[in-house]
Amino acid sequence: MAYTRKTKDEYILLSNYGYGWDEELTEETYKEAKEQLKTYRENCPHAQYKIKKKRVPITQ
């Protein structure tokens, strides 16, 4: 019997403009999240950004 995952990974882009960390967007893959991170850093370089991995249940 094959194993089936009960969760999937989501990558959340967090930003801090001086007022605390806020969620900007959620991507399915780390590669997509890094591309968005690059875009955010180009458009607003004075802010801080980070990517956080979160596991969410798969709904069927």
N, C-alpha and C positions, 0 to 999 in steps of 0.2 A: 504494500500500500504506500503510495507516494505522499510525501509531506506537502501540505498546502498551507501557505502563510495566512495568518489571521489578521495581520497588520500590513500596512504599506508605509513607506517613508515619504515624508514631505519636508521640504526645505523652506524655511521662513527667513525672509530678509528683514532684519531689524535695523532701525535707524535711530540715532540720537542727535537731535538738533539743539540740545542744551536743556531740554525739559524732561528727559527720561527716555527709555527705550520704547519705541512703537513698532508694531508690525506694519510693514509696507506691502508685502505681497508674499504669495506662496507658490512654489514651483514643484513639479513632479520629480525632476532630476537635479543633481548637484551641478551639472554642467549648465543647465538653464539658469540656475540661481546665480552662478558665477558670472554669466553674461549680463544678467540684470544688475548685479553688484558693480560691474565695470561701468555700466551706463549711469548708475546713480552717482558713482564717484566722479565721473567726468562732469556731470551737470551740477553737482553741489559738493565741491571738495572740502568745505569747511566742516561738514558733519561727520559723525562716526557711523560705521556700518559693520554688521556682522551677520553671518549665516548660522542658523540654528536648525538642527535636524530634529524632527518630531515624528513619532510613530502614531498613526491613526488606524482605527479598526477598518477593515474592509467590509463595506455593506453590500449585501447581495439581495 
